[in-house]
Amino acid sequence: MSEVPSPAAQSPGLPPQQPRLSEPPAVGDPGLPPQRQEPVVGDPGLTQWQRVTSTFGAPSKTFEDIERGNRSWWLPLIIGALFTYILFGAIVQRIGIQQVVDNQIRLNPKAQERMAQATQAQREMGEKISIGITEGAFLGGPVIGMIAVAVLSLGLWGTINFIFGGKAKYTTIFPVFYYAWLPQIFKPILGTIVIYGGMAPESFNAKNFSPTNLGAFLDPVETNKALYTLATSLDAVTIWTLVLLSIGTAIVAGTKRSSGYIAVFGWWVIFVLIGVAWAAAMG
């Protein structure tokens, strides 16, 4: 049987041809779908402290890390509780809980009217209840806040998924809420500074103690209640928080940023309108 000649034998004087391999597609070839980057196995992601600091400087890094599965949220909870208790300590030391209650009654004409019509025993009982509620609101703030975040996260989770076609999990929306809420620590910080800066105890307003909104510069007694509520809602720290929450929601849901903004600010507008309407009805 005759042997099959090699390529070199078929083409004398030419080097042997190497077999051709298919070339990989160029990176960024517009004809191909974008390649999804899978997380590196064993990559621990950001620490909680890194997520906290990134929330203020590079929030997308924080929320992308949450989307990858790093969902611990206890550190923002502890930070928020710490500054809340610092404010509470300042109130107890410089204002007094009894004064806080008296101020709230003075700022509410209807409450003043009820107290004026009550007997001495009823007034004393009412003051004790009010003091207990005020102290409980500060001391139990972290627990109350956790319940509020759980409920709000449920509403936002449903909105971004069922209205905007997102794919967020409730367990990612919940920590996004806590990290987006971090700017709120500036309110007790500023409130504490104002108290120790020489604020008159009679002028302290427990419902609006931080000069971060327009309502802080209005007289809560003389100003129309609906207008005062609206002005208080226009709060710089709250807007900052809502922006972070919008970014985080869009990232963990895999939607456009605009969808996150519409979902978050849409709910905020609803709550503001309800508050304004209630103030108008009660004022």
Buried (B, 14 or more C-beta within 10 A) or exposed (E): EEEEEEEEEEEEEEEEEEEEEEEEEEEEEEEEEEEEEEEEEEEEBBEBEBBBBBBEEEBEBBBBBBBBEBBEBEBBBEBBBEBBBBBBEBBEEBBEBEBBBBBBBBBBEEBEEBBEEEEEEEBEEBBEEBBEEBBEEBBEBBEEBBEEBEEBBEEBBBBBBEEBEBEBBEBBBBBBBBBBBBBBBBBBBBBBBBBEEEBEBEEBBBEBBBBBBBBBEBEBEEBEBBBBBBBBBEBBBBBBBBBBBBBBBBBBBEBEEEBBBBBBBEBBEEEBEEBBEEBBEEB
